[in-house]
Amino acid sequence: MLDAPRNQYTAELHLQMIKYADELKNITAKEFCEGVGLRSSFGTEFSKMRNLTQRLKAAGLDTTKL
């Protein structure tokens, strides 16, 4: 994520959350933000991506290919 261009940071954050959704499934949004040093406002993005990932995987997304 740190290598992402400034205007792509949030998109890269979303992609990484989707890619590692299985590893992050038992972590709260607050724990995630604190663990990676993000503002707590990114907790909303974390929750959105968690919900979106479930739908994407149900539609056939293979997160190992990201």
Secondary structure as the mmCIF struct_conf table of DSSP 4:
data_model
#
loop_
_struct_conf.conf_type_id
_struct_conf.id
_struct_conf.beg_label_comp_id
_struct_conf.beg_label_asym_id
_struct_conf.beg_label_seq_id
_struct_conf.end_label_comp_id
_struct_conf.end_label_asym_id
_struct_conf.end_label_seq_id
TURN_TY1_P TURN_TY1_P1 LEU A 2 ASP A 3
BEND BEND1 ALA A 4 ALA A 4
HELX_RH_3T_P HELX_RH_3T_P1 ARG A 6 GLN A 8
HELX_RH_AL_P HELX_RH_AL_P1 TYR A 9 LYS A 19
TURN_TY1_P TURN_TY1_P2 TYR A 20 TYR A 20
HELX_RH_AL_P HELX_RH_AL_P2 ALA A 21 LEU A 24
TURN_TY1_P TURN_TY1_P3 LYS A 25 ASN A 26
BEND BEND2 ILE A 27 ILE A 27
HELX_RH_AL_P HELX_RH_AL_P3 ALA A 29 VAL A 36
TURN_TY1_P TURN_TY1_P4 GLY A 37 GLY A 37
TURN_TY1_P TURN_TY1_P5 SER A 40 SER A 41
HELX_RH_AL_P HELX_RH_AL_P4 PHE A 42 ALA A 58
TURN_TY1_P TURN_TY1_P6 ALA A 59 GLY A 60
HELX_RH_3T_P HELX_RH_3T_P2 THR A 63 LYS A 65
#
